[in-house]
Amino acid sequence: MTRRTLGYAKVNLSLFLGPVRPDGRHELVTLMESLSLADGVTMATVSDGPDRVICPAVEGPNLAAAALEALRAHGWDAPPVTVTIDKRIPVAGGMGGGSADAAAALRLADELAPIAPGPLAEIAASLGSDVPGLLDPGAVVATGAGEAVTPVAELAPHAFAILPQRVGLSTAEVYVQADRMGLARSADGLDQTRRALLAALATDAELPTAVLVNDLQAAALALAPQIEDALRALGDAGADHVTVCGSGPTVAGVFWGPEASERAQAAAATLAGRHPGAVVAEPVARAVGAGGGAHLQGGAQSGR
């Protein structure tokens, strides 16, 4: 039996960094949105074990393999499986590629042999801060260390131009740099930003610049100053807002309005020569089913 789905990249439209928790992770408030830029993920049952993950584009440990191990530890009793991943999301780019693949593997595993919601959420949270928000693709506000996820209503029309970078950044290193720079907010400050974000989401308007903030951006720029060139290029190409994706180094330009896709396509085409791999990505609506019914839209390789 073979099942297929998509592992959707994410962009953090807002990412507010709070104090360090007792477990060593940071408190977060983030508005995270799934994008049409996605990895293809296939799960096939096999006659004998062990479970395997095949992902030629990524060397070393794979988060999807960790997801399978956690499932077995929780008693998941499906036949042995082989998961094959066709990478399209930039590796070590801040767009949650590994988390997207792990979330996709969990969705497929749940189809193959249903998992109770409690253990599924527990496994997702154990794998990393992005995995819970990617289990059910769409836009969410994630708090805690990412494990507390609240779906949000559809945002005003928008699209993204994405500029991958030649350098990769370790998420752990970016957090360490953020701590060196004292970028974390106080608990009260974090709560104030959460309230401001929720108030902005209560309307159908474009999100104001005041909540389109990535507290990790300064740390990513300190480690990879060349990111600044991509941010500037997207702004010059007409983006309404530019941001580093998560911990970086991938850069996204946000285009608002009914013609957002066309504007993002034009920007990606303009920048393709200087930024190979430039693509356009559309938000993925929550109505997308776990079976991979959504296809890449707008995420055509327009910048290649």
N, C-alpha and C positions, 0 to 999 in steps of 0.2 A: 504494500500500500504506500502510495506516495502523495504527499500533500505539499502545497506551495503557498507562500505568502510573501509579503514585502516587509523588510525591516526599514522603517522610515527614519530618516535623519531628523534632527531637531534643531531649532534655533531658540535661544533664550532672548525673547524680546525685552524682558526685565530679568536681572539677576542681582539680587541684593544679598550681600555677605554679612552674616552675623557672627556672634561669638563662637568660640570653640566649645563643643559639647564635652561632657565627661568621657565619651567614647572616642574622642580625638577628631571627630568630624565637625564641620561648621554648621551652625544654624543657617538656613537659607530661606529666602522668599523669591520664587522665580515664576515668571510667566513663560511657559515652555510650549512650543507649537511644533507639531509634526509636519514634515515637508514631503513633497512628492519626490524629492531626491531620495532614492532608496536602494538598498541591497536586495537582491533576490535570494530568498531562503527556501530551501527544499528539505523536507524530512521524509525519509523512506525507511520502512521497516525492513530488517534483514533477518536471515535465518539464525544467526548466532552473533554473540557479542564479541567485544564490548561496544558500547556506543562510540561513535566517531564523529568528528567535525572536520570537514574538508574546506579549507579556505586558502587557496594558493596565494592570495594577495597579502596575507598576514602571517608572519612568522611568530613562533612562540605561543604562549598560552592564549586561549580564546575564551571570551566571556560566554559564548554559547555553550562551550564544553563545560564551563563551570555551572551553567544553568542545568544541564543534563545531570551532572553529578549531584546537585542539590535536589533535583527531582527524585532521583533514586534514593537519596538519603531520607526523603520524606515518604518513601514507600510507593512511588509511582511504578506501576507494574506492567507497563506496556512492553511489547517485544523490543529487542535491541533496535536501535535506529542509527542511520547515518544522516547527518545534516550537512548539506552542501551550501556554501555561501558565495554568491557572485557579488563582489565588492564594487560599489559605485560611490559610496560615501567616502570622503577623504579620510585616510587613516591618520590618527593622532591629530585631528583637525579641530576638535572642539564641537563636533556636530553629533556626538553620541553614537558613532558607528558601531562600536562593540556592544553598547547597551541596546541599540536597535536590533542587532542580531540576536542577542539574548532574549529580548522581549518577544521577537518573532518566534524563536524556538519554544518559548513558554506557551505562546498562543497555539502553535501547532501541536505541542504535546497535550494541551488541554483538549484539543479536538480528537486526538488519537485515543486518549484515556483520560476522562474528565478529572480535574483536580478541584478540590474544595476551594472556595474563594479565599478563606483565611490562609491556608498554607501557600497558595499561589502568591498572595500579596507579601507574605513573609519571605518567600524565596526571592521575589523581585527586589525587595528592599535590601536583602543581604548581598545582592550582586552589584549594587552601586546606586548613586543618587538619581540617575536618569532613568533607570529601568522601570520603576513604578509608573512614571508618567508616560511611558511609551507602550505599556501593555495594551491600552485601548487608545489607538491613535487619535489625535485631535489636539485642542488647546486646553491646557490645565494650569492651575496655580498649584505649585508644589511647595510645601513648607516642611519644617523639621529639617532632616538631612536629605529631603526629597521624597521621603516615604509617605507623607500625608498629601494626597492628591485630590484636588477638587476640579472637576470639569468646568469649563466656562463656556458661555454662549458664543456663537459665531462672531468674530470680530468684523469691523468694517472692511470692505474689499481691499485687498493688498496682495502683493507678490514680492518676490525676492530675487535679486541678482547675487549669485554666490561666487566669490573669488577664492579658490583653493590656493594655498601657499606652498612653496617648494620645501619649506622647513616644517618639521613637526614639533609639537610641544607636549611634554608630559603634564597631565592634569595635576599630578602630585607636586611637581616642581612649581607650577603656577600658583598653587595654593600656598606653598612655602614662601614664594616671593611675595604674595599678597600679605602674609603675616609679617614678613620683614618690613614691608612698606606701611604696615598699620592700616590696611584698607578696611578691616572689619568694622561694622557698625555696632553700637551698643544694643543691648536687648530692646531698650525703649526706642532707639532709632530704627531698628529693624521693624518693630511693630508699627511705627508711624508710616514707614514705606509700604507695609502690607495694607494698611488702611487706605492709603492714597491709591494704590494699585486697584484695590477692590472697588473704590469709588469710580475710578476711570472706567473699569470694566462694566459698571452698571449702566452705562450709556451706549448708544450705537455709534458714537463718534469715533474718529481716528484717535488713537492713543496719544496723549500729550507727551512732549519730549521729557517732561519731568519724571515720567515713570519708565521711559525707554533708556534704562541705565544698566550697564554691566559693570559691577564693582571689580570684576577680575580683569577688565580690559587694561588698566594701567600696569598690572603685573605682567600680562602677556606682552605688552609693548616694551617693558623693561628687558624681557628675555629675548625678544625678537623685534627690534626696532623697525625692521623693514616692513612690518605690518602697516605702519603709518602711511606708506606710499599707496597701499591698496585702499585704505580708508579714504584718503584724499581723492584717489581716482574715481571711486564710486560717487563721492559727493559731487565731483566735477561732472560726472555723467548723468546727474539729475536725481540721484536717490534722495528721498525725503528725510531719511535717517540712515546712518551707517553705524555698524557695530561689529565688534569681534564676536564670533560665535562661541559661547561658553568660555572655556579656558583658552581658546584660540588654537592655531593661528588663523583659521579660515575667517574670511571677512564677508559680511552680508550687507547689502543695501536694501532698505525697505522702501517700497513704492506704494503709496496709498491711492485709492480712487478707482472709479470704474474702468479706467484704461491702464491699471497698474501692470497687468501682464505685458501689454505692448511696450510700455515704457521700460520695464525690466529687460525685455528681449532686446530693445534697442541699446540699452546700456551694456549688456553682456556682449553683443556683437561689436560694439565700439571698443571694448576693453580686451577682446579675445587675443589680439596680437601681443599685447604687453602682459596679459595674464592668462596663459594657456589653461584650459579646463574650465573657463568661466561658464556657468550654467544659470538657467532660470529655474526657480522652484516655486511651486504653489502650495498654499496651506492645504493640509489634508483634513477633511471634515470628519467629525466623529462618527458619521453614519457609515464610514468604511467598515466592512466586515473583516473578521479575522482571517477569512479565507483568501485575502489578497485580491478582492474584487476591484480595488482601485488600481489604476495604471498611472505610470509616470505621465503627468501632464505638464506642459510648460517646462518640464525638466529636461526636455530634449537638449542635446548637446549643442546648444546654439552658439556657444563660444568656441567651438573647436574647428 
